[in-house]
């Protein structure tokens, strides 16, 4: 099965996630999240499919997040505004985002979550 994998090659979390998925038999279409971030429409779709709060899509440990003061902005912004910020800068997006382009999406890497979502190829 093919998955779309939005990641960053220098990200340790992305490398772990990629290794886990490949070890479980997945083929990956890797998209560099910094130079080709998902569009606002794609992010909105991922957000709805994931069942996660929109805040979980932000890379809260990233420098760009801190430099822009996103911690305060997130508290007072609409989902539409948050999606615009995410789509405007791949550095704001938590990585990796993995999708089957149908109905499954994960954000970040947590082995337990991956086992639940991607464990049954």
C-alpha distances in whole Angstrom, upper triangle without the diagonal:
4,7,10,13,16,18,21,22,25,24,24,22,19,19,19,16,14,15,14,10,10,13,10,8,5,6,8,11,14,17,20,21,25,25,23,22,21,23,26,24,20,22,24,20,19,22,22,19,19,22,24,27,27,29,26,24,27,28,31,31,31,34,34,34,37,39,38,39,36,37,40,38,35,38,40,37,35,32,32,34,31,29,31,31,28,27,30,29,26,28,28,25,24,21,18,16,13,11,8,11,12,14,13,14,16,19,20,19,20,19,20,18,15,15,16,13,10,12,11,7
4,7,9,13,15,18,19,22,21,22,20,17,17,18,15,12,14,14,10,10,13,12,9,6,5,6,7,10,13,16,18,21,21,19,19,18,20,23,21,18,19,21,18,17,20,21,18,18,22,23,26,25,27,24,22,25,25,29,29,29,32,31,31,34,36,35,36,33,35,38,36,33,36,38,35,33,29,30,31,29,26,28,28,25,24,26,26,22,25,25,22,21,18,15,14,10,9,7,9,11,13,12,13,14,17,18,18,20,19,20,18,15,16,17,14,11,14,13,10
4,6,10,12,16,17,20,18,19,17,14,15,15,12,10,13,13,9,10,13,12,11,7,6,5,6,8,11,14,15,18,19,16,16,14,17,20,18,15,16,18,15,13,17,18,15,15,19,19,22,22,23,20,18,21,21,25,26,25,28,27,27,31,32,31,33,30,31,34,32,29,32,34,31,30,26,26,28,25,22,24,25,21,20,23,22,19,21,22,18,17,15,12,10,7,6,5,7,10,11,10,10,11,13,15,15,17,17,18,16,13,15,16,12,10,13,13,11
4,7,10,13,15,18,17,18,16,13,14,16,12,11,14,14,11,12,16,15,14,10,9,6,5,6,7,11,11,15,15,13,12,11,14,16,16,12,13,16,14,12,15,17,14,14,18,19,21,20,21,19,16,19,19,23,23,23,25,24,24,28,29,28,30,27,28,31,29,27,30,31,29,27,24,24,25,22,19,21,22,18,17,20,19,16,18,19,15,15,12,10,8,6,5,6,7,11,12,11,10,11,12,14,14,17,18,20,17,14,17,18,14,13,16,17,15
4,6,10,11,14,13,14,12,9,11,12,9,8,12,12,10,11,15,14,14,11,10,6,6,5,6,8,9,13,14,12,11,11,14,17,17,13,13,16,15,12,15,17,15,15,18,18,20,19,20,17,14,16,16,20,20,19,22,21,22,25,26,26,27,25,26,29,28,25,28,30,28,27,23,24,24,21,19,21,20,17,16,19,17,13,15,16,13,12,9,7,6,5,7,9,10,14,14,12,10,10,10,11,12,15,16,18,16,13,16,17,14,13,16,18,16
4,7,10,13,11,14,12,9,11,13,11,10,14,15,13,15,18,18,18,14,13,10,8,6,5,6,5,9,10,9,8,8,12,14,15,12,11,15,14,12,14,17,16,15,18,17,19,17,18,15,12,14,13,17,18,16,19,18,18,22,23,22,24,21,23,26,24,22,26,27,25,24,21,21,21,19,16,18,17,13,13,15,13,10,12,13,10,10,7,5,5,6,9,12,12,15,16,14,11,10,10,10,12,16,17,20,17,15,19,20,17,16,19,21,20
4,7,9,8,10,9,6,9,11,9,9,12,14,13,14,17,18,18,15,14,11,10,7,6,5,5,8,10,10,9,11,14,17,18,15,14,18,18,15,17,20,19,17,20,19,20,18,18,16,13,14,12,16,16,14,17,16,17,20,21,21,23,21,23,26,25,23,26,28,26,26,23,23,23,20,18,19,18,14,14,16,13,9,10,12,10,9,6,5,7,9,12,15,16,19,19,17,14,12,10,9,11,15,16,19,17,15,19,20,18,17,20,22,21
4,6,5,9,9,6,8,12,11,11,13,16,15,16,19,20,21,18,17,13,13,9,8,6,6,7,9,10,10,13,17,19,21,18,17,21,21,18,20,23,22,20,23,21,22,20,20,18,15,15,12,16,15,13,15,15,16,19,20,21,23,21,23,26,25,24,27,29,27,27,25,25,24,21,20,20,18,15,16,16,13,10,9,12,11,10,7,8,10,12,15,18,19,23,23,20,17,15,13,12,13,17,18,22,20,18,22,23,21,20,23,25,24
4,6,8,10,7,7,11,11,10,12,15,15,15,18,20,20,18,16,13,13,10,10,8,9,10,12,13,14,16,20,22,24,21,20,24,24,21,23,26,25,23,26,25,26,24,23,21,18,18,16,19,17,15,17,18,19,22,22,24,26,24,26,29,28,27,30,33,31,31,28,29,28,25,23,24,22,19,19,20,17,13,13,16,14,14,11,10,13,14,18,20,21,25,25,22,20,18,16,14,14,18,19,22,21,19,22,25,23,21,23,26,24
4,6,9,8,8,11,13,12,14,16,17,18,20,22,23,21,20,17,17,13,13,10,11,11,13,15,16,18,22,24,26,23,22,26,26,23,24,28,27,25,28,25,26,24,23,21,19,18,15,17,15,13,15,16,18,20,21,22,24,23,24,28,28,27,30,32,30,31,29,29,28,25,24,25,22,20,20,20,17,14,12,15,15,14,11,12,15,17,20,23,24,28,28,25,22,19,17,14,15,18,19,23,22,21,24,26,24,23,25,28,27
4,5,5,6,9,10,11,12,14,15,17,18,20,21,20,19,16,17,13,13,11,11,11,14,16,15,17,21,23,25,22,20,24,24,21,22,25,24,22,24,22,23,21,20,18,16,15,12,14,12,11,14,15,16,18,19,21,22,21,22,26,25,24,27,30,28,29,27,27,26,23,22,23,21,18,19,20,16,13,11,14,12,11,8,9,13,14,18,21,23,26,25,22,19,16,14,11,11,14,16,20,19,17,21,23,22,20,22,26,25
4,5,5,6,9,10,11,12,14,15,16,19,20,19,19,17,18,15,16,14,14,15,18,19,18,20,24,26,27,24,22,26,26,22,23,26,25,22,25,23,24,23,21,18,17,17,14,16,13,13,16,18,18,20,22,24,25,23,24,27,27,26,29,31,30,31,29,30,29,26,25,26,24,21,22,23,20,16,15,16,15,13,10,10,14,15,19,22,24,27,26,23,20,17,14,11,10,13,14,17,17,16,19,21,21,19,21,24,24
4,5,5,6,9,10,11,12,14,15,17,19,17,18,16,17,14,15,14,13,15,18,18,17,19,22,23,25,22,20,23,23,19,20,23,22,19,21,19,20,20,19,15,15,15,12,14,12,13,16,18,18,20,22,23,24,22,22,26,26,24,26,29,28,29,26,27,27,23,23,25,22,19,21,22,19,16,14,15,13,10,8,7,11,12,16,19,21,24,23,19,16,13,11,7,6,9,11,14,14,13,16,18,17,16,18,21,21
4,5,5,6,8,10,11,12,14,15,17,15,15,12,13,10,12,11,11,13,15,16,15,16,20,22,23,19,18,21,21,18,19,22,20,18,21,19,21,20,19,16,15,15,13,16,15,14,17,18,18,21,23,24,25,23,23,27,26,24,27,30,28,28,26,27,26,23,22,23,22,18,19,21,18,14,14,15,12,10,7,5,9,10,14,17,19,21,21,18,15,12,10,8,7,11,12,16,15,13,16,18,17,15,17,20,20
4,5,5,6,9,10,11,12,14,16,14,14,12,14,11,13,13,13,15,18,18,18,19,23,25,26,23,22,25,24,21,23,25,24,21,24,23,24,24,23,20,18,19,16,19,17,17,20,21,22,24,26,27,28,26,27,30,30,28,31,34,32,32,29,30,30,27,25,27,25,22,23,24,21,17,17,18,16,14,10,9,12,13,16,18,21,23,23,20,18,15,14,11,10,12,13,17,16,14,16,19,18,16,18,21,20
4,5,5,6,9,10,11,12,15,14,15,14,16,14,16,16,16,18,21,21,20,21,25,26,27,24,23,25,25,21,22,25,23,20,23,21,24,23,23,19,18,19,17,19,18,18,21,23,23,25,27,28,29,27,27,31,31,28,31,34,32,33,30,31,31,27,26,28,27,23,24,26,23,19,19,20,17,14,11,10,13,13,16,18,21,23,23,19,17,14,13,10,8,10,9,13,13,11,13,16,16,14,15,18,18
4,5,5,6,9,10,11,13,11,13,11,13,12,14,14,14,17,20,19,18,18,22,24,24,21,20,22,21,18,19,22,19,17,20,19,21,21,21,17,16,18,16,19,18,18,22,23,22,25,27,27,28,26,26,30,29,27,29,32,30,30,27,29,29,25,24,26,25,21,22,24,22,18,18,19,16,13,10,8,10,9,12,15,17,20,19,15,13,10,10,8,6,8,8,12,11,8,11,14,13,11,12,16,15
4,5,5,6,8,10,11,9,10,8,11,9,12,13,14,17,18,18,18,18,22,24,24,21,20,23,22,19,21,23,21,19,22,21,24,23,23,20,18,20,18,21,20,20,23,24,24,27,29,29,30,28,29,32,31,29,32,34,32,32,29,30,30,27,25,27,26,22,23,25,22,18,19,20,17,15,11,9,11,10,13,14,17,19,19,16,14,12,13,11,9,12,11,15,14,11,13,16,14,12,13,16,15
4,6,5,6,9,10,10,11,10,14,12,15,16,18,20,22,21,21,22,26,28,28,24,24,27,25,22,24,26,24,22,25,24,26,26,26,22,21,23,21,24,22,23,26,27,27,29,31,32,33,31,31,35,34,32,35,37,36,35,32,33,34,30,29,31,29,26,26,28,26,22,22,23,20,18,14,12,14,13,16,17,20,22,22,19,17,15,16,14,11,13,11,15,15,12,13,17,16,13,13,16,15
4,6,5,6,9,9,11,11,15,14,17,18,19,22,24,23,22,22,26,28,28,24,23,26,24,21,23,24,22,19,22,22,25,25,25,21,21,22,21,23,23,23,27,28,27,30,32,33,33,31,31,34,34,31,34,37,35,34,31,33,33,30,28,31,30,26,27,29,27,23,23,24,21,18,15,12,14,12,15,15,19,21,20,17,15,13,14,13,9,10,8,11,12,8,9,13,12,10,10,13,13
4,5,5,7,6,8,8,12,12,15,17,18,21,22,21,21,20,24,26,25,22,21,24,22,19,21,23,19,18,21,21,24,24,25,21,20,22,21,24,24,24,28,28,28,30,32,33,34,31,31,35,34,31,34,36,34,33,30,31,32,29,27,29,29,25,25,28,26,22,23,23,20,18,14,12,12,10,12,12,16,17,17,14,13,12,14,13,10,12,10,13,12,8,10,12,11,8,9,11,10
4,5,5,5,6,8,11,12,15,17,19,22,23,22,22,22,26,28,28,24,24,27,25,21,24,26,23,21,25,25,28,27,28,24,23,25,24,27,26,26,29,30,30,33,35,35,36,34,34,38,37,34,37,39,37,37,33,34,35,32,30,32,31,27,27,29,27,24,25,26,23,20,17,14,15,12,14,14,17,19,20,17,17,15,17,16,14,15,13,16,16,12,13,16,14,11,11,13,11
4,5,7,10,11,15,16,19,21,22,25,26,26,25,25,29,31,31,27,27,29,27,24,26,28,25,23,26,26,29,29,30,26,25,27,26,28,28,28,31,32,32,35,37,37,38,36,36,39,39,36,39,41,39,39,35,37,37,34,32,35,34,30,30,33,30,27,27,28,25,22,19,17,18,15,17,17,20,22,22,19,19,17,19,17,15,15,13,15,16,12,12,15,15,11,11,12,11
4,6,9,11,15,16,20,22,23,26,27,26,25,25,28,30,29,25,26,28,25,22,25,26,22,21,24,24,27,28,29,25,24,27,26,29,28,29,32,33,33,35,37,38,38,36,36,39,38,36,38,40,39,38,34,35,37,33,31,34,33,30,30,33,31,27,28,28,25,22,19,17,17,14,15,14,18,19,19,16,16,16,18,17,14,15,12,14,14,10,10,12,12,8,7,9,7
4,7,10,13,15,19,21,23,26,27,25,25,24,28,30,29,25,26,28,25,23,25,26,23,22,25,26,29,29,30,27,26,28,28,31,30,31,34,34,34,37,39,39,40,37,38,41,40,37,40,42,40,39,35,36,37,34,32,34,34,30,30,33,31,27,29,29,26,24,21,18,18,14,15,14,17,18,19,17,17,17,19,19,17,18,15,17,17,13,13,15,14,10,10,10,7
4,6,10,12,15,18,19,23,24,22,22,21,24,26,25,21,22,24,22,19,22,23,20,19,23,23,27,27,28,24,23,26,25,28,28,28,31,31,31,34,36,36,37,34,35,38,37,34,37,39,37,35,32,33,34,31,28,31,31,27,26,29,28,24,26,26,23,21,18,15,15,11,12,10,14,15,16,14,14,14,17,17,15,17,15,17,16,12,13,15,13,9,10,11,8
4,7,9,13,16,18,21,21,19,20,19,23,25,24,21,22,24,22,20,23,24,21,21,24,25,28,27,28,25,23,26,25,29,29,28,31,31,31,34,36,35,37,34,35,38,37,35,37,39,37,36,32,32,33,31,28,30,30,26,25,28,26,23,25,26,23,21,18,15,15,12,12,11,13,16,17,15,15,16,18,18,17,19,18,20,19,15,16,18,16,12,14,14,11
4,6,9,12,14,17,18,16,16,16,19,22,21,18,19,22,19,17,20,22,19,19,23,23,25,24,26,23,20,23,22,26,26,25,28,27,28,31,32,32,34,31,32,35,34,31,34,36,34,33,29,29,30,27,25,26,26,23,22,24,23,19,21,22,19,18,15,12,12,9,10,10,12,15,16,14,14,14,15,16,15,18,17,20,18,15,17,18,16,13,15,16,13
4,6,10,12,15,15,13,14,13,16,20,19,16,17,20,18,16,20,21,19,19,23,23,25,24,25,23,20,22,22,25,26,24,27,26,27,30,31,30,32,30,31,34,33,30,34,35,32,31,28,27,28,26,23,24,24,21,19,22,20,17,20,21,18,18,15,12,12,10,10,10,11,15,17,15,14,15,16,17,17,20,20,22,20,17,20,21,18,15,18,19,16
4,7,9,12,12,10,11,12,16,19,19,15,16,20,18,16,19,22,20,19,23,22,24,23,24,21,18,20,19,22,22,21,23,23,23,27,28,27,29,27,29,32,30,28,32,33,31,30,27,26,27,24,22,23,22,19,18,19,18,14,16,18,15,15,12,10,10,9,11,12,13,17,18,16,15,15,15,15,15,19,19,22,20,17,20,21,19,16,19,21,19
4,6,9,9,7,8,9,12,16,16,13,14,18,17,15,18,21,19,19,22,22,23,21,22,20,17,18,17,21,21,19,21,20,21,24,25,25,27,25,27,30,28,26,30,31,28,27,24,24,24,21,19,19,19,16,14,16,14,11,14,16,13,14,11,10,10,10,12,13,13,17,19,17,15,15,14,15,16,20,21,24,21,19,22,23,20,19,22,23,21
4,6,6,6,7,10,13,16,18,15,15,19,19,17,19,22,21,20,24,22,23,21,21,19,16,16,15,19,19,16,18,17,19,22,22,22,24,23,25,28,26,25,28,30,27,27,24,23,23,21,18,19,18,15,14,14,12,9,11,13,12,13,10,10,11,12,14,17,17,20,21,20,17,16,15,15,16,20,22,25,22,20,24,25,22,21,24,26,24
4,6,5,4,7,11,13,15,13,12,16,16,14,16,19,19,18,21,19,20,17,18,16,13,13,12,16,16,14,16,14,15,19,19,19,21,19,21,24,22,21,25,26,23,23,20,20,20,17,15,15,14,11,10,11,9,5,8,10,8,10,8,8,9,11,13,16,16,20,20,18,15,15,12,13,15,19,21,23,21,20,23,24,21,21,24,26,25
4,6,6,10,12,15,17,15,14,18,19,17,19,22,22,21,24,22,22,19,19,18,14,13,12,16,16,13,14,12,14,17,17,17,19,18,21,23,21,21,25,26,23,24,21,21,20,17,16,15,13,11,10,10,7,4,6,9,9,11,10,11,12,15,17,20,20,23,24,22,19,18,15,15,18,21,24,26,24,23,26,27,25,24,27,30,28
4,6,10,12,15,17,15,15,19,20,19,20,24,24,23,26,24,25,21,22,21,17,17,16,19,19,16,17,15,17,20,19,19,22,21,24,26,24,23,27,28,25,25,23,22,21,19,17,16,15,13,11,11,9,7,9,12,12,14,13,14,14,17,18,21,20,24,25,23,20,20,18,18,21,24,26,29,27,25,29,30,27,26,29,31,30
4,7,9,12,14,12,12,16,17,16,18,21,21,20,24,22,23,20,21,20,16,16,16,20,20,18,19,17,18,22,21,20,23,21,24,26,24,23,27,27,24,24,21,20,20,18,15,15,14,12,10,10,9,7,11,13,12,14,13,13,13,14,15,18,17,20,21,20,18,18,17,17,20,23,26,28,25,24,27,28,25,24,27,29,27
4,6,9,11,9,9,13,14,13,14,17,18,17,20,19,19,16,17,16,12,13,13,17,18,16,17,15,16,19,19,18,20,18,21,23,21,19,23,24,21,20,18,17,16,14,12,12,11,8,7,8,7,5,9,10,8,11,11,11,10,13,14,17,15,19,19,18,15,15,14,15,18,21,24,26,23,22,25,26,23,22,26,28,26
4,7,8,6,6,10,10,9,11,14,14,15,18,17,17,14,16,15,12,13,14,18,20,18,20,17,17,21,21,20,22,19,21,23,21,19,23,23,20,19,16,15,15,13,10,11,11,8,6,9,9,8,12,11,9,12,11,11,9,11,12,14,12,15,16,16,13,14,13,15,18,21,23,25,22,21,24,24,21,21,24,26,25
4,5,5,6,8,10,10,12,14,15,16,18,18,18,15,17,17,13,15,16,20,22,20,21,18,18,22,22,20,22,19,22,23,20,19,22,22,19,17,14,13,13,12,9,9,11,9,5,8,10,10,14,13,12,14,15,15,13,15,14,16,14,16,17,17,15,17,16,18,21,24,27,28,24,24,27,27,23,24,27,29,27
4,5,5,6,9,10,10,12,14,15,17,16,16,12,15,15,12,14,16,19,22,20,22,18,18,21,22,19,21,18,20,21,18,16,19,19,15,14,11,9,10,10,6,6,9,7,5,8,11,11,14,13,12,15,16,17,14,16,15,18,15,17,17,18,15,17,16,18,22,24,27,28,25,24,28,27,24,25,28,29,29
4,5,5,6,9,10,11,12,14,16,16,16,14,17,17,14,16,19,22,24,23,25,22,21,25,25,23,24,21,23,24,21,19,22,21,18,15,12,10,13,12,9,10,12,11,9,12,14,14,18,16,14,17,18,18,15,16,14,16,13,14,15,16,14,17,16,20,23,25,28,28,24,24,27,26,23,24,27,28,27
4,5,5,6,9,10,10,12,15,15,16,13,16,15,12,15,17,20,23,22,24,21,21,24,25,23,24,21,23,25,22,20,23,23,19,17,14,13,15,13,10,11,13,11,9,13,14,13,16,15,13,15,15,14,11,12,11,13,10,12,12,13,11,13,13,17,19,22,24,25,21,21,24,23,19,20,24,25,24
4,5,5,6,9,10,10,12,12,12,9,12,12,9,11,14,17,19,19,21,18,17,21,22,20,21,18,19,21,18,16,19,19,16,14,11,11,12,10,7,9,11,8,7,11,12,11,14,12,10,12,13,13,10,12,11,14,12,14,13,13,10,12,11,14,17,20,22,23,20,19,23,22,19,20,23,25,24
4,5,5,6,9,10,11,11,11,9,12,13,10,13,16,19,22,21,23,21,19,23,24,21,22,19,20,21,18,16,18,18,15,13,9,9,11,10,7,10,12,10,10,13,15,15,17,15,13,14,16,16,13,14,13,15,13,14,13,13,12,13,13,17,20,22,24,24,21,21,24,22,19,21,25,26,26
4,5,5,6,8,10,12,13,11,15,14,12,15,18,21,24,23,26,24,22,26,27,25,25,22,23,25,22,19,21,22,19,16,12,12,15,14,11,13,15,13,12,16,17,16,19,17,15,16,16,16,12,13,10,12,10,10,9,10,9,12,13,17,19,21,23,23,19,19,22,20,17,19,22,23,22
4,5,5,6,9,9,11,10,13,11,9,13,15,18,21,21,23,22,20,24,25,23,24,20,21,23,21,18,21,22,19,17,13,14,16,14,11,14,15,12,12,16,16,15,17,15,12,12,13,12,9,9,8,10,9,10,9,8,6,8,9,13,15,17,19,20,16,16,19,17,14,16,19,20,20
4,6,5,7,6,7,6,10,9,8,11,14,16,19,20,23,21,19,22,24,22,22,18,19,20,18,15,17,18,16,14,10,12,14,11,9,13,14,11,12,16,16,15,17,15,12,12,13,14,10,12,11,14,13,13,11,10,8,9,9,13,16,17,20,20,16,17,20,18,15,17,21,22,23
4,6,6,8,9,9,12,12,11,15,18,20,23,23,26,24,22,26,27,25,25,21,22,23,21,18,19,20,17,15,11,13,16,14,12,15,17,15,15,19,20,19,21,18,16,16,17,17,13,14,12,14,13,12,9,10,9,11,12,16,18,19,22,21,17,18,21,18,16,18,21,22,23
4,6,8,11,11,14,13,12,16,19,21,24,24,27,26,24,27,29,27,27,24,24,26,24,20,22,23,21,18,15,16,19,17,14,18,19,17,17,21,21,20,22,20,16,16,16,15,12,11,9,11,10,9,6,6,6,9,11,15,17,17,19,18,15,15,17,15,12,14,18,18,19
4,5,9,10,12,10,10,14,16,18,21,22,25,24,22,25,27,25,25,22,22,24,22,19,20,22,20,18,15,17,19,16,14,18,19,16,17,20,20,18,20,18,14,13,14,13,10,10,9,12,12,11,8,7,5,6,8,12,14,14,16,15,11,13,15,13,10,13,16,17,18
4,7,9,12,10,11,15,17,19,22,23,26,25,22,25,28,26,25,22,21,23,22,18,19,21,19,17,14,16,19,16,15,19,20,17,19,22,22,21,22,19,16,15,16,16,14,14,13,15,15,14,11,10,9,10,11,14,16,16,18,16,13,15,17,14,12,16,18,20,21
4,6,8,6,8,11,14,15,18,19,23,22,19,22,24,23,22,18,17,20,19,15,16,18,17,15,12,15,17,14,14,17,17,15,17,20,20,19,19,16,14,12,14,15,12,14,14,17,17,17,13,12,10,9,9,12,14,14,17,16,12,15,17,15,14,17,19,21,23
4,5,6,8,10,13,14,17,18,21,20,17,19,22,20,19,15,14,16,15,11,12,14,13,12,10,13,14,11,12,15,15,14,16,19,19,18,19,15,13,13,15,16,14,16,17,20,19,19,16,15,13,12,11,13,16,16,20,19,16,18,21,19,17,20,23,25,26
4,5,6,8,11,12,16,16,19,17,14,17,20,17,17,13,13,14,13,9,11,13,11,10,7,10,11,8,8,12,11,10,13,15,15,15,16,12,11,11,14,15,13,16,16,19,19,19,17,16,13,13,11,13,17,18,21,21,17,19,22,21,19,21,24,26,27
4,5,6,9,9,13,14,16,15,12,14,17,15,14,10,10,12,11,7,9,12,11,11,9,12,12,8,10,13,12,10,14,16,15,15,14,11,10,10,13,15,14,17,18,22,21,22,20,18,15,14,11,13,16,17,20,20,18,20,23,22,20,23,25,28,29
4,5,8,9,12,13,16,16,13,15,18,17,16,13,12,15,14,11,13,15,14,14,12,15,15,11,12,15,14,11,14,17,16,14,14,11,9,7,10,12,11,14,16,19,19,20,18,16,12,10,8,9,12,13,17,17,14,16,19,18,17,19,22,24,25
4,7,9,12,12,15,14,12,15,17,16,16,12,13,15,14,11,14,16,14,14,11,13,13,10,9,12,11,8,11,13,12,11,11,8,6,5,8,10,9,12,14,17,17,19,17,15,11,10,7,9,12,14,18,18,15,16,20,19,17,19,22,24,25
4,6,9,9,12,10,8,11,13,12,12,9,10,13,12,9,13,15,13,14,12,14,13,9,10,12,10,7,11,12,11,10,9,6,5,5,9,11,11,15,17,21,20,22,21,19,15,13,10,10,14,16,19,20,18,19,22,22,21,22,25,28,28
4,6,5,9,9,7,10,12,12,12,10,11,14,14,12,15,18,16,18,16,18,16,12,13,15,12,10,13,14,11,9,7,5,5,4,7,10,11,15,18,22,22,24,23,20,16,14,10,9,12,15,18,20,18,19,22,23,21,22,25,28,28
4,6,8,9,6,8,11,11,10,8,8,12,12,11,13,16,16,18,17,19,17,13,15,16,13,12,15,16,13,13,10,8,9,8,11,14,15,18,21,25,25,27,25,23,19,16,13,12,14,16,20,21,19,21,24,24,23,25,27,30,31
4,7,9,7,8,11,12,12,11,11,14,15,14,17,20,19,21,20,22,20,17,18,19,16,15,18,18,15,14,10,9,10,9,11,14,16,19,22,26,27,29,27,25,21,18,14,12,14,16,19,21,20,21,24,25,24,25,27,31,31
4,6,5,7,9,10,11,10,11,15,15,15,18,20,19,21,20,21,19,16,17,18,14,13,16,15,12,11,7,7,9,9,11,14,16,19,22,26,26,29,28,25,21,19,15,13,16,18,21,24,22,23,26,27,26,26,29,32,32
4,5,5,6,9,10,10,12,15,15,16,18,20,20,22,22,23,20,17,19,18,15,14,17,15,12,12,8,9,12,12,14,17,19,23,26,29,29,32,31,29,25,22,19,17,19,22,25,27,26,26,30,31,29,30,32,36,36
4,5,5,6,8,9,11,14,13,14,17,18,17,20,19,19,17,14,16,15,11,11,14,12,9,10,6,6,10,12,14,17,18,22,24,28,28,30,30,28,24,22,18,17,20,23,26,28,26,27,30,31,29,30,33,36,36
4,6,5,6,5,7,10,10,10,13,15,15,17,17,17,15,12,14,14,10,10,13,12,10,11,8,6,9,10,13,16,17,21,24,27,27,29,28,26,22,20,17,16,19,21,25,26,25,25,29,29,28,29,32,34,35
4,5,5,6,7,10,11,12,14,16,16,19,19,20,17,15,17,17,13,14,17,16,13,14,11,10,13,14,16,19,21,24,27,31,31,33,32,29,26,23,20,19,21,23,27,28,27,28,31,32,31,32,34,37,38
4,6,8,10,11,12,14,16,17,17,20,20,21,18,16,18,17,13,14,17,15,13,14,11,11,14,16,18,21,23,26,29,33,32,35,33,32,28,26,22,21,24,26,30,32,30,31,34,35,33,34,37,40,40
4,5,9,9,9,11,14,14,14,17,17,17,14,13,15,14,10,12,15,13,11,14,11,10,13,15,18,21,22,26,28,31,31,33,32,30,27,25,21,21,24,27,30,32,30,31,34,34,33,34,37,39,40
4,6,6,7,9,11,12,12,16,17,18,14,13,16,15,12,14,17,15,14,16,14,11,15,16,19,22,23,27,29,32,32,34,32,31,27,25,22,21,24,26,30,31,29,31,34,34,32,34,37,40,40
4,5,5,6,9,10,10,13,13,15,12,9,13,13,9,11,14,13,12,14,12,9,12,13,17,20,20,23,25,29,28,30,29,27,23,22,18,19,22,24,27,28,26,28,31,31,29,31,34,36,37
4,6,6,7,10,11,14,14,16,14,11,15,16,13,13,17,17,16,17,15,12,14,14,18,20,21,24,26,30,30,31,29,27,24,22,19,18,22,23,27,27,25,27,30,30,29,31,33,36,37
4,6,6,7,9,13,14,16,13,12,16,16,14,15,19,18,18,19,17,14,16,17,21,24,24,27,29,33,32,33,31,30,26,25,22,22,25,26,30,30,28,30,33,33,32,34,36,39,40
4,5,6,6,10,11,13,10,9,12,13,10,12,16,15,15,17,16,13,15,17,20,23,22,26,27,31,30,31,29,28,25,24,21,22,25,26,30,31,28,30,33,32,31,33,36,38,39
4,6,5,8,9,11,9,7,11,12,10,11,15,15,15,16,16,12,13,14,18,20,20,23,24,28,27,28,26,25,22,21,18,19,22,23,27,27,25,27,30,29,27,30,32,35,36
4,6,9,11,13,11,10,14,15,14,15,18,19,19,20,19,16,17,17,21,23,23,26,27,30,30,30,28,27,24,23,20,21,24,25,29,29,26,29,31,30,29,32,34,37,38
4,7,10,12,10,10,13,14,13,15,18,18,19,21,21,17,18,20,23,26,25,28,29,32,31,31,29,29,26,25,23,24,27,28,32,32,29,31,34,33,31,34,37,39,40
4,7,8,6,6,10,11,10,12,15,15,17,19,19,15,16,18,22,24,22,25,26,29,28,28,26,26,23,23,21,23,26,27,31,31,28,30,33,31,30,32,35,37,38
4,5,5,6,9,10,11,12,14,16,17,19,20,16,17,19,22,24,22,24,24,27,25,26,24,24,22,22,20,23,26,27,31,30,27,29,32,30,28,31,34,36,36
4,5,5,6,9,10,10,12,14,16,17,18,15,14,16,19,20,18,21,21,23,22,22,20,20,18,19,17,20,23,25,28,28,24,26,29,27,25,27,31,32,33
4,5,5,6,9,10,11,12,15,17,18,15,15,18,20,21,19,22,21,24,22,22,21,22,19,20,19,22,25,27,30,30,27,28,31,29,27,29,32,34,34
4,5,5,6,9,10,11,13,15,16,13,14,17,20,22,20,23,23,26,24,25,24,24,21,22,19,22,25,27,31,31,28,29,32,31,29,30,34,36,36
4,5,5,6,9,10,11,13,14,10,11,13,16,18,17,20,20,23,22,23,22,21,18,18,16,18,22,24,27,27,24,25,29,28,25,27,31,33,33
4,5,5,6,8,10,12,13,11,10,13,15,17,15,17,18,21,19,20,19,19,16,17,15,17,21,23,26,27,23,24,28,26,24,25,29,31,31
4,6,5,6,9,11,13,11,11,15,17,19,17,20,20,23,21,23,22,22,19,20,18,20,24,26,29,30,27,27,31,30,27,28,32,34,33
4,5,5,7,9,10,8,9,13,15,17,16,20,21,24,22,24,24,23,20,20,17,18,22,25,28,29,26,27,30,30,27,28,32,34,34
4,5,6,7,8,6,6,9,12,14,13,16,17,20,19,21,20,20,16,16,13,15,19,21,25,26,23,23,27,26,24,25,28,30,30
4,6,7,10,9,8,12,13,15,13,16,17,20,18,20,20,20,17,17,15,17,20,23,26,28,24,24,28,28,25,25,29,31,30
4,7,9,9,10,14,15,17,16,19,20,23,21,24,24,23,20,20,18,19,23,26,29,30,27,27,31,31,28,28,32,34,33
4,5,6,7,11,13,14,14,18,19,23,22,24,24,23,20,19,16,17,20,23,27,28,26,25,29,29,27,27,31,33,32
4,5,5,9,9,11,11,15,17,20,19,22,22,21,17,16,13,14,17,20,23,25,23,22,26,26,24,24,27,29,29
4,6,8,9,11,13,16,19,22,22,25,25,23,19,17,14,13,17,20,23,25,23,23,26,27,25,25,28,31,30
4,7,9,12,12,16,18,22,22,24,23,21,18,16,13,13,16,19,22,24,22,22,26,26,24,25,28,30,30
4,6,8,9,12,15,18,18,21,20,18,14,13,9,10,13,16,19,21,18,19,22,22,20,21,24,27,26
4,6,7,11,14,18,18,20,19,17,13,10,7,6,10,12,16,18,15,15,19,20,18,18,21,24,24
3,5,9,12,16,17,19,18,15,12,9,6,5,8,11,14,16,14,14,17,18,16,16,19,22,22
4,6,10,13,15,17,17,14,10,8,6,5,7,11,13,15,13,12,15,16,14,14,17,19,19
4,7,10,11,14,13,10,7,6,5,6,9,12,14,16,13,12,15,16,13,13,16,18,18
4,7,9,11,11,8,6,5,7,8,9,12,13,15,12,10,13,14,10,10,13,15,14
4,5,8,8,6,4,7,9,12,13,15,16,17,13,11,14,14,10,10,14,14,13
4,5,7,6,7,10,13,15,15,17,17,18,15,13,15,14,10,9,13,13,11
4,6,7,8,11,14,17,18,20,20,21,18,16,18,17,13,13,17,16,15
4,6,9,12,15,18,19,21,21,21,18,16,18,17,13,13,16,16,14
4,7,10,14,17,18,19,19,19,15,15,16,14,11,12,15,15,14
4,7,10,14,14,15,16,15,12,11,13,11,7,9,12,12,13
4,7,10,11,13,14,14,11,10,13,12,8,9,13,14,15
4,7,8,9,11,11,8,8,11,10,8,9,12,15,15
4,7,9,12,13,10,10,13,13,11,12,15,18,19
4,7,10,12,10,10,13,14,13,13,16,19,19
4,6,9,8,7,11,12,11,11,13,17,18
4,6,5,6,9,10,11,11,12,16,17
4,5,5,6,9,10,10,10,13,15
4,5,5,6,9,10,9,13,15
4,5,5,6,8,9,12,14
4,5,5,5,6,10,11
4,6,5,4,8,10
4,6,6,8,11
4,6,8,9
4,6,7
4,6
4
